[in-house]
Amino acid sequence: MAEHRIPSKRKVPLAGNEALYDGVPKWMESSIWNWLGSKFKYTDHNGKTKYHNNYLHEVELHCRLTFGSNSEDYPLYSGLYKVFAANTDHALDILQATVEIAEIKDRKNAWESKVIVRSDIDRLNDILIKGGSKWHVVIEDSNARVESRVDSTTINAYKHLINDNSDFSKHLKTAWEDCFGRNPDLSGAYTNAIKAVEAATWKVITPNNMKATLGTMLNDFEAQTKAGKFNVGFKDKDAITTSDTAHSLMQRLWKSQTDRHATGNYTNPSQLEAESAVYIAITICQMFSSGLIARKA
C-alpha cells in the first residue's frame, strides 16, 4: 500500500515515522464527511436534492444509532451528520456500515441507492492514507470491507496465496479477515492460521495421514527431514537447512497458541500474537505451495 509522508517528516526514516490513528480525527472529519454525505443524496430530474432514506435507515440499524425523523428526508440526513460529528467511534462505525452495506460497481445512476463506484472507494482510501488512518477499505468482487492497514509486501504475498484454489487459501483468508477487521476475532485468526498451515503442508509431510494436525506433523517433519525425504527449490539444495527453518516457524506457531485448550493457563491471543500467527502462516504456506519444499518422488 502506498505511504504518505507529512511534509515535516519527509526526511525521517519511515519506520516509526508516524502513528496511525483510529476513529476519525478532526483533520479528517471534513474530508470524510464530504465523501460520506454524497452517498446519501442526489439531484432529481427537476434539480431538487433528494436523499436515500432507505440507505440511511439501514446504516442506522447496522450501527444501532438514531439519526432522526422518519417523516422527512433532510432531518434524517442532518441527524446523520450530528451523530457523525459527535463521536469519533460512531463516525467510523457509520463509514464502515456505509461501505459494507453498499454494492460496489464501476458506475451508477445518480438516484441509485446503496451503490458506490470503485473510483469513490479509491478516493476514500486516498483520504484515509493521507490522513494517517489506521484503516482502509478493501474491495472484493462487489463487496467492500474496512480493514487495518498492513504493509504492501505482506498484502501482496497474502493476495497471491488466496488466489490459489487449494484448501489452505480459504483458511488463510478467514485468518486475515479475523485479524485485521475492525472487530477482530483474535482466537479465530490464530486458529485459522494454524488450519491454513495444516492444509498447506500435510500432503507434503504426511500425505497418507488425512487426520494430521500441526502438532503431529512437527515430529514427522523433523524425522523425515533427517531421512532425506524432501527436495528444496534453492540452488544450494540444502534441504535440511530449509526444512529446519520451516520446522522452526511451524513449532513457534504451534507452541505459542495460548487458547488451544480451555484448561491451565488459558488466555486469548493478543493482537500482536494473532498478527504474528497470520504472518508466519503466510510464509509457511508460500514455502510449501510454491514447491520450495517438496516431497521426493
C-alpha positions, -999 to +999 in steps of 0.1 A: +000+000+000+012+035-008+026+055+021+020+092+027+046+114+044+036+147+061+059+175+049+077+179+082+085+142+084+097+135+049+134+133+059+127+110+088+130+072+082+097+056+075+099+031+104+083+047+134+077+079+114+040+084+123+014+066+144-017+055+127-050+069+141-081+051+150-116+067+146-120+099+126-096+126+138-106+162+134-083+168+105-100+140+085-136+148+096-145+173+069-130+153+040-146+121+052-180+138+057-179+153+023-172+119+009-198+101+031-226+127+028-225+124-010-235+088-008-269+096+007-282+124-016-287+130-053-303+155-076-336+145-093-346+154-129-361+187-116-328+197-100-341+191-065-319+175-039-332+141-027-320+117+000-316+079+001-338+074+031-337+036+029-299+036+029-298+059+059-322+036+078-300+005+070-270+023+084-290+033+115-298-004+121-263-016+113-248+008+138-277+008+163-277+046+162-306+071+158-303+098+131-337+114+134-372+118+119-389+091+100-412+115+081-389+139+063-357+132+044-335+161+054-338+157+092-327+121+089-297+132+067-288+161+091-291+137+120-266+115+104-241+144+104-248+153+141-240+117+151-210+115+128-195+147+142-203+140+179-183+108+184-152+096+165-160+059+171-196+064+158-182+082+128-160+052+119-190+029+125-211+049+101-183+049+075-179+012+079-216+004+076-219+027+046-193+009+025-201-026+038-238-024+031-232-010-004-227-028-037-195-018-054-198-011-091-178+006-119-206+032-124-240+041-110-271+061-118-274+092-096-306+081-080-294+045-074-293+037-036-267+016-018-242+017-047-207+031-045-184+032-075-149+019-073-133+052-080-150+066-050-135+039-028-101+049-043-108+085-033-118+074+003-086+053+006-066+083-005-082+104+023-076+077+049-039+072+039-031+109+037-048+115+070-029+087+087-058+065+094-053+030+109-080+018+084-085+014+047-112-001+025-107-034+007-128-044-023-136-080-031-158-086-061-188-063-055-183-060-017-162-038+004-149-040+040-129-019+064-095-034+074-065-024+093-036-012+071-008-036+065+025-031+046+023-037+009+048-066+008+027-086+032-005-077+014+009-088-020+021-121-006-013-127+010-032-118-022-010-142-042-018-170-018-056-166-016-058-167-054-047-203-051-077-228-052-062-250-025-079-256+008-052-236+027-062-203+009-097-204+025-084-207+060-057-181+053-084-157+041-105-163+072-075-158+094-067-125+077-102-111+080-105-123+116-072-105+124-074-072+106-111-063+107-125-036+130-140-062+153-112-088+152-117-124+164-081-129+175-087-165+187-103-173+153-074-156+135-048-178+153-068-210+149-073-204+112-037-195+107-029-230+121-055-246+099-040-228+068-006-243+076-020-277+082-039-276+049-008-263+030+017-289+045+001-322+052+002-335+016+040-329+016+048-340+051+023-368+058+004-375+025-011-407+038-025-392+070-056-372+063-061-366+101-027-350+106-025-319+128+002-293+131+013-310+164+016-345+149+033-332+118+061-315+137+077-348+147+071-363+113+086-333+095+117-334+117+122-372+113+117-372+075+140-342+070+168-362+087+159-392+065+163-370+033+127-372+022+125-336+008+138-315-021+141-278-020+140-251-046+171-232-037+202-236-058+223-248-029+199-278-024+203-277+013+171-294+022+179-298+059+186-261+065+154-250+045+133-276+063+147-267+097+137-231+090+101-241+081+100-265+111+111-237+135+083-214+122+057-242+125+069-251+160+067-214+171+032-212+157+021-243+175+037-237+209+027-200+211-011-207+208-024-198+243-060-208+238-058-243+223-072-258+254-096-244+280-076-256+309-043-245+326-031-211+316-058-204+291-056-169+276-068-154+244-041-143+219-033-106+218-035-086+186+003-088+182+002-126+187-026-131+162-009-109+136+023-128+140+005-161+136-010-148+103+024-136+091+040-169+099+012-188+082+017-167+050+054-176+050+049-213+056+020-216+030+042-199+005+071-222+011+050-254+006+025-242-021+053-228-043+073-261-042+102-246-023+098-277-001+086-307-020+085-344-012+109-366-032+091-389-057 
